[in-house]
Amino acid sequence: MQGAASARTPSVGDPGSASVRRVELEEAIRRRRTHKAYGSEPVDRATLDGLLELARWAPNHHLTNPWRFRVVGPAALRRLKEAAGPDAAAKLDRAPTLVVASAALSGEPVQDEEDLHAAACAAYIVLLAAHGRGLAGYWRTPDVLRTDAGRAAVGLPHGERFIALIHLGPLRQEQAAPERVPTGDYVSYLE
């Protein structure tokens, strides 16, 4: 009988079970912040591969896997800065690692809407997982990636929608949590 008890699925209240993981996840969600200052070391390839692998676990209708990620290298960064112009280019130097997140679209309006949301979830997974690894992150939507020149600079094809330019790098400073609106301002229970 002892073997049967140890093989059961742990309940939420069991020490060392899902409740511990839930608390860790909830803490990570509450503690992740937007950072605009980074250490100078780029995020290594193995870490990036791990972050981007986790993104594929985002929910998506019909398993279309619409997310696309492009890690911006030195040549692509030069092209992007040139397309951005001198005023906006400086912001592209904030983080040592930049990742363009986009959604591959089918042209079918309902599926495209679902795929866009799924790709946004995947991008957030990257930010949350980066935070879990002690990295700083920032979700940006710079205007340059809505231009033909900016899209060309990072190889963003016509059939993809830009979602975010994810800034990643070593944490340089802690950020205080901004005030959040209470749940009563955005939650309704319908009868």
N, C-alpha and C positions, 0 to 999 in steps of 0.2 A: 504494500500500500504506500510505503514511503516513496517509491519510485514514481507512482502516479501523481502524488502531490507535488513532487519537484518538477514534473513535466508540464504542469498546468500553466496556462497563460497568466502572467502576473496581473493583478488588478491595479487600478490607478493608485490605490492607497498603499500598496506594498512598498517598503523601503527598497531602494535600488532598482525600481521598476520604471515604468513609463512616467510616473510622477516626477522622478528626478530629471529625466530627459525633458519633460514638459517645462519644468522650472528653468532648466538651462536654455531651452529654446525661447521661452518668454523673456528671460533676461537679455538674451542676445537681441531680440527684436526691440526691446525697450532701450538698450544701450548703444545700438548702432547709430552713428551720427554722420553728417556730411562734414567732410574735412576739405579745407582749401590750402593746407600747408603740409608738405610731405618731406621725408628724408629723400636723399638723392639716389639711393639704390633702386634700380628697376626690380619688379617682381620677377622671380626666376621662372623659367619655362615649366618646370615640374609643378610649381604652385599654380600657375595659370592653367595648366592642363587639368589639375584637380578642381579648380573653381569652375571651369567651363564644362567639365564632365558633370558636375552637380546640376548645372543649368538644364540639362536634358531631362531632368525629373520634374520639370514644371508641368502642371496639368495642361492638356491640350486636346480639344475635341477632334475626334477621328484620327488621333495620333499623327498629325501632319508635321510635327517637329518644325515649326516655322522659324524658330530663332536662328539667327546667324550672328557670329562674333568675328570681328577682324581686329587682331592685335596690331596696333599701329607701330611700325618700325621707323627707323631714322629717315629713310627716304620718303615714306608716306607722310611723316610728320612735317618734313620740309614742304612738301606739296600742299598739305593742309594749311600750314601757316601762311604760305603764299596766297592761297585762295581766301583765307580769312582777312588778310590785310594787317598792317602793322598794329592797329589798336587792339584787335581781337586776338592776334597771334600770341601775345604775352600770356594769356590765360591758358593756352595750350601747353605752356612750359611748367605749369603748377605741379603736375604729378609726373613721376618718371615712367609710368606705364599707362597707356591709353587703350581702351578697347571700344570699338564701335559695335553697338548692339542694334540689330535691325530685325524686321520680320519679312520673310518671303511670302508674298501674296499671290493668290490664285486668280484674282479678278472676279471671284464670286463674292458679292457684298457681305453676306452673312458669315461665310467662312473667313473672309478677310478680317472682319471685326473680331471674331473669336481668335484668330491667329495673332492679331495685333496684341490682344490682351494676354495671350499665352506667352508671347515673346517678352512682354513687359514683366510677367512673373519670372521668367527665366533670368532676365537682367537683374531683378531684385535678389534672386537666389545668389547670383555672383556677388553682389554687394554684401549680403548677409553672411555668406561663407567667407568672404575676405575679412570681414569683421571678426568672425570666429577664429581666424588665423592670426589675429593681431594686426591686420593691415588697415590703413585708412582708405576710405573710398568716397566718391562723389558722383552723383548722377547728374550729368549736365545735358542740356539740349541746345548747343550753340547754333546760331543761325547759319554758320558756314556749311553745316551738314544738310541744310535745306536748299543749298544752291547747286547748280550743275557742276561748278568747279570744285566745290567741297566734296560732293559725291564722287566725282572722278578721282579726286586725290586719294580716296580710300577704297576705290574699286566697288562702290555701292551701285549695283545695277538698277535699271529702271523698275523692275518688278519687286523691289524691296522698299520697305518703309523704314526710315531712320527712327529709332526709339531713344537711344541715349549714347552719349560718349561717357563711358565709365572711366573715371580717374582712379588709379590704384597706386599705392606706394606705402613705404614704411610710415607708421604713425609717428608724428612729431610733437603733437600736443593733444591733450584731452579736450573734448568739447562738452559744454554743459547742455543738459537736455532743455530744449525749448518748451515753453508752456503749450499744452495740448488742450483742445476743447473737450469738455466733458461728453461722455457717450450720449447723454440725453439730447445733445445738440444734433446728433446725426443718426441715431438709432430709433426706429419705430417698430413696435410689436403690433401686427395687424390681427384682427379677429376674423 
